[in-house]
Amino acid sequence: MRKLVILSFSILFMLFSFNSFGQCSKNPKCTGSKKGVPCESAKKTSVEKGEITVYYFHNTRRCATCQAVESETQKALDKLYAEKVKNGKITFLSINIEEEGNEKLIEELEISGQTLLIVGSDKKVNLTTDAFMYAKTKPEKLEAEIKKAIDKMG
């Protein structure tokens, strides 16, 4: 009986922890490649040849790791590709999946939850696992994965 109670509490704890992980915000507004640019004016649903869009899809409520994924991704892009970001060849978009008006893009890119996605004209690279694994503890590894994905796109 005691094992059953411990097992039940363990399962409930795991379910609660997993659900909280997905609910990871201080800033519920979406931002585009520049701070303060609202989602509605920053959204791109197609990528021109030679352009790359880095999307970070998130929930309204975000934990420290969720916020780190966004900030570390932005830092990596600014550090590695400053000129391309400035020229609009690489765009970073942070999109709240819970806000109205984002449904079309979410459906088009087949997003089902928090996601870090790099989209080139003919390729998509999902870095969500790496992003959540490294953003807080080893941001240099996330930076390396971002670089590898973008460099493969050309």
Helices and strands as residue ranges (DSSP letters): H 2-22, H 39-42, E 52-58, H 64-80, H 82-86, E 90-96, H 103-108, E 115-119, E 124-126, H 128-134, H 139-153
